[in-house]
Amino acid sequence: MLKKVTDKQILESVNNLPVLSEVVNRSIAMLNDPACSIRDLTDLISKDQSITAKIIKMANSAFYGYPRQIRTLSEAIVILGFRQIRTLLITASASTHLNGAVEGYMISKGELWKHSYAVAYVAGLISKLSEKAKPDEAFTVGILHDIGKLILGNFLKGSYNEVVELANEHKINFAIAEERLLGIHHAEVGGRILEKWNFPEFMAFAVRKHHNPLESDDNKALIGIVNLADTWVREFGIGIGNNEDSESLEEFIIKELGIDETVKKHVEEYLSSEMTQMGDLFPDDNKSVKLVEISEQ
C-alpha cells in the first residue's frame, strides 16, 4: 500500500535534484545581460562539448526552417538569435536529466527524454500554427512537463500498478490517481522543480496544470497546447496512456485554439520526420514510451 508523500520529502528531493549544468546556468545568465556578445557566449557554451553538439544538431531541425546546414555554434547563435538559443540550452541540458531510467514509472533509459522532446516539438509547432502562444515557451514547457516523474518515481517503486488500477477503476486520469494515493502528482512536483531552478512563474504554473488545462484562466492557451501535444504524441506512439475524457478535452482545446481538423495529420507527419532527423539525440530509440498503461474502457 502506498504511503502519502510529505511536503518535507518533496522539498528535500527537489533540493537534491541536480540543477541544469553550470555552463547552461552561466550561459542563460549571460543571455540576460544586454552587453552579452556572441563571441563571449560561444566561448562559454563551447566549454561543454556535449551541450554544443546537441545545440548544433537541434539548430538544424526543420522546426527552425533554416534552408542550409548550420555547422558551428556561433553560426547557430547568429541565425537563431538569443531567444532560441536559450531554449536549446535548456533542452540540451535537460536531456541529461531525462535520459535515464525511471523505475517507479517503469520507464527505461531514453524513453522519457524521447517523449519529452516529441511533446516539446509538437507544442512548439501547434503554437506556430495557432499563434496562441510563443513557440519557444511552449517548447520549453513541453521539454520539462514530465520532469516531476524523476522525483515522484522514487516513491512509486514497486507500486506503479496500484496507480494504474485506481485510474482504471475510477476512470480518472493518471495524475489524479497519483494524487489520491501519494498526496501529490508529478505535474505539481514538476512545477516545484521549475521554481527551484528559477524558471518564470508562468512556466512553472504551466507544468503544474498541463493535465488540467481548464482549471485556470491564466496562460490557458499555453497549458492547453502542452496538454494537446502530450495527448497527440502518445496517440502517435511515443508514450502510451489515456486520460479520462481526453477526447472531449482534446476537442475543446482544438476549438479554443481555432485549429483546423487537418492539422493533427500534418503534425504527425512533421513529428515523424523530426524524430528521424534527430535520431542521434535518442541513442536508445525504442518504438514507444510506456509512461502509463491505462485502458480506454
C-alpha positions in Angstrom: 0.0 0.0 0.0 1.4 3.4 -1.0 2.1 6.0 1.7 1.4 9.7 1.3 4.4 11.7 0.4 5.1 14.6 2.8 6.0 18.1 1.8 9.3 17.7 3.6 10.1 14.7 1.4 9.3 16.5 -1.8 11.2 19.6 -0.7 14.3 17.5 0.1 14.0 15.6 -3.2 13.7 18.9 -5.2 16.7 20.4 -3.4 18.7 17.3 -4.1 17.9 17.1 -7.8 20.9 18.4 -9.7 20.3 21.8 -11.4 20.9 22.4 -15.1 24.6 22.3 -15.9 26.9 25.0 -14.7 27.7 26.1 -18.3 24.0 26.3 -19.1 23.2 28.4 -16.0 26.1 30.7 -16.7 25.1 31.0 -20.4 21.4 31.8 -19.5 22.7 34.5 -17.1 24.9 35.9 -19.8 21.9 35.9 -22.2 20.0 38.1 -19.8 22.8 40.7 -19.9 22.2 43.4 -22.5 26.0 43.5 -23.0 26.2 39.9 -23.9 28.3 39.3 -27.1 28.1 36.4 -29.5 31.8 35.7 -29.1 31.7 35.5 -25.3 28.6 33.3 -25.4 30.1 31.0 -27.9 33.3 30.7 -25.9 31.3 29.8 -22.7 29.0 27.3 -24.3 31.9 25.6 -26.1 33.3 24.6 -22.8 30.7 21.8 -22.8 31.2 19.8 -25.9 28.1 17.6 -25.4 25.8 20.7 -25.0 27.5 22.3 -28.0 26.9 19.2 -30.2 23.3 18.9 -29.2 22.6 22.6 -29.9 24.1 22.4 -33.4 22.1 19.2 -34.0 18.8 20.8 -32.9 19.5 24.1 -34.7 19.3 22.1 -37.9 15.8 20.9 -37.1 13.1 21.6 -39.6 11.3 23.3 -36.7 13.6 26.4 -37.3 13.4 26.1 -41.1 16.8 27.3 -42.0 17.5 26.4 -45.7 21.1 25.3 -45.3 23.0 23.3 -42.7 24.2 25.1 -39.6 27.7 23.8 -38.9 29.1 25.9 -36.0 27.8 27.1 -32.6 28.5 30.8 -33.5 26.5 30.4 -36.7 23.6 28.9 -34.8 23.6 31.8 -32.3 23.7 34.4 -35.2 21.0 32.7 -37.2 18.6 31.7 -34.5 19.1 34.5 -32.0 19.5 34.6 -28.3 15.8 33.7 -27.5 16.0 30.4 -29.4 19.5 29.6 -28.2 18.2 29.9 -24.6 15.5 27.3 -25.5 18.2 25.0 -27.0 20.4 25.4 -24.0 17.6 24.3 -21.6 16.7 21.4 -23.9 20.3 20.1 -24.3 20.9 20.3 -20.5 17.5 18.7 -19.6 18.3 15.7 -21.8 20.9 14.6 -19.2 18.2 14.5 -16.5 15.5 13.0 -18.7 17.6 10.3 -20.5 17.9 8.0 -17.5 15.5 5.2 -16.5 12.7 6.0 -14.1 12.0 2.7 -12.4 9.0 3.9 -10.4 7.1 4.5 -13.7 8.6 1.5 -15.5 10.3 3.9 -17.9 13.5 2.5 -19.4 16.6 4.6 -20.3 16.0 7.2 -23.0 12.2 6.8 -23.2 11.2 9.9 -21.1 13.7 12.0 -23.0 12.3 10.9 -26.3 8.7 11.5 -25.2 9.6 14.9 -23.7 11.3 16.1 -26.9 8.4 14.9 -29.0 5.9 16.8 -26.8 8.1 19.9 -27.0 8.4 19.8 -30.8 4.6 19.3 -31.2 3.8 22.0 -28.7 6.1 24.5 -30.5 4.6 23.5 -33.8 1.0 24.0 -32.6 2.0 27.4 -31.2 3.3 28.4 -34.6 0.2 27.2 -36.3 -2.3 28.7 -33.9 -0.3 31.8 -33.0 -1.9 31.5 -29.5 1.4 31.1 -27.6 5.1 31.8 -28.1 6.7 28.7 -29.7 9.9 28.8 -27.7 7.9 29.0 -24.4 5.7 26.1 -25.5 8.8 24.1 -26.5 10.4 24.7 -23.1 7.4 23.7 -21.1 7.0 20.7 -23.3 10.5 19.5 -22.6 10.0 19.9 -18.8 6.4 18.9 -18.5 7.1 15.4 -17.0 10.3 16.2 -15.1 8.4 15.7 -11.8 8.4 12.0 -12.6 12.2 11.9 -11.8 11.3 12.6 -8.1 7.9 11.0 -7.7 9.2 7.8 -9.3 11.3 7.3 -6.2 8.1 7.0 -4.1 6.3 4.7 -6.6 8.9 1.9 -6.9 7.1 -1.4 -6.9 3.6 0.3 -6.7 3.2 1.6 -10.2 0.3 -0.8 -10.9 -1.6 0.5 -7.9 -1.9 3.9 -9.5 -2.8 2.3 -12.9 -5.5 0.2 -11.3 -7.0 3.1 -9.4 -7.1 5.2 -12.6 -8.8 2.4 -14.5 -11.3 1.5 -11.7 -12.5 5.1 -11.2 -12.0 6.3 -14.8 -9.7 9.1 -13.8 -6.5 10.4 -15.3 -3.2 9.1 -14.0 -2.2 12.4 -12.3 -5.4 12.4 -10.2 -4.7 8.7 -9.3 -1.2 9.7 -8.2 -2.6 12.5 -6.0 -5.1 10.3 -4.3 -2.5 7.6 -3.4 0.5 9.8 -2.8 -1.0 13.1 -1.9 0.7 14.8 -4.8 1.1 14.3 -8.6 4.1 14.5 -10.9 2.9 17.8 -12.5 2.8 19.6 -9.2 6.3 18.2 -8.4 7.5 19.4 -11.8 6.2 22.9 -11.1 8.2 23.0 -7.8 11.3 21.9 -9.7 11.0 24.8 -12.1 10.5 27.2 -9.3 13.7 25.9 -7.6 15.5 26.3 -10.9 14.3 30.0 -11.1 12.2 29.5 -14.3 9.5 32.1 -14.9 6.4 31.6 -12.7 4.1 31.2 -15.7 6.2 28.2 -16.9 6.2 26.5 -13.5 2.4 27.1 -13.5 2.0 25.6 -17.0 3.9 22.4 -15.9 1.7 22.2 -12.8 -1.5 22.4 -14.8 -0.7 20.5 -18.0 -3.0 17.7 -17.1 -5.8 20.1 -16.0 -5.8 23.0 -18.5 -9.3 24.0 -17.7 -8.6 24.8 -14.0 -7.3 28.3 -14.6 -7.8 31.2 -16.9 -4.1 32.2 -16.6 -2.0 31.0 -19.6 -4.8 28.8 -20.7 -3.6 28.7 -24.3 -0.1 27.6 -23.3 -1.3 25.0 -20.9 -3.9 23.7 -23.5 -1.2 23.5 -26.2 1.1 21.4 -24.0 -1.8 19.2 -22.9 -2.8 18.7 -26.6 0.8 18.0 -27.6 1.1 15.4 -24.9 -2.2 13.7 -25.9 -1.2 13.6 -29.6 2.3 12.4 -29.0 1.0 9.5 -27.0 -1.5 8.8 -29.7 1.3 8.8 -32.3 3.0 6.0 -30.4 5.7 8.0 -28.4 4.2 7.4 -25.0 1.3 5.1 -24.0 -1.5 6.1 -21.9 -5.0 7.5 -21.7 -6.5 10.3 -19.7 -10.2 10.0 -18.9 -12.2 12.4 -21.1 -9.1 13.1 -23.1 -11.2 13.0 -26.3 -13.7 15.7 -25.2 -10.8 17.8 -23.7 -8.9 17.5 -27.0 -11.9 18.7 -29.0 -12.4 21.6 -26.6 -8.8 22.7 -26.8 -8.8 22.4 -30.6 -11.9 24.6 -30.8 -10.4 27.2 -28.3 -7.2 27.4 -30.3 -9.0 27.6 -33.7 -7.1 24.7 -35.1 -8.2 23.1 -38.4 -9.1 19.4 -38.2 -6.5 18.6 -40.8 -3.6 20.0 -38.6 -3.3 16.8 -36.5 -2.4 14.7 -39.5 0.2 17.2 -40.7 1.7 17.4 -37.2 2.1 13.6 -37.1 3.9 13.7 -40.4 6.2 16.5 -39.3 6.9 14.8 -36.0 7.8 11.5 -37.7 10.3 13.4 -39.9 11.7 15.3 -37.0 12.3 12.2 -34.8 14.1 10.5 -37.7 16.2 13.6 -38.4 17.1 14.0 -34.7 17.7 10.3 -34.3 21.2 10.9 -32.9 19.7 12.6 -29.9 18.0 9.3 -28.9 20.6 6.6 -28.7 18.1 4.1 -27.2 15.4 4.6 -29.8 12.6 2.4 -28.6 9.4 2.1 -30.6 7.2 3.5 -27.8 7.4 5.1 -24.4 5.5 3.3 -21.7 4.5 6.1 -19.4 1.1 4.9 -18.2 -0.9 2.0 -19.4 -4.5 2.9 -18.8 -7.2 1.1 -20.6 -9.7 3.0 -22.7 -12.7 1.1 -21.5 
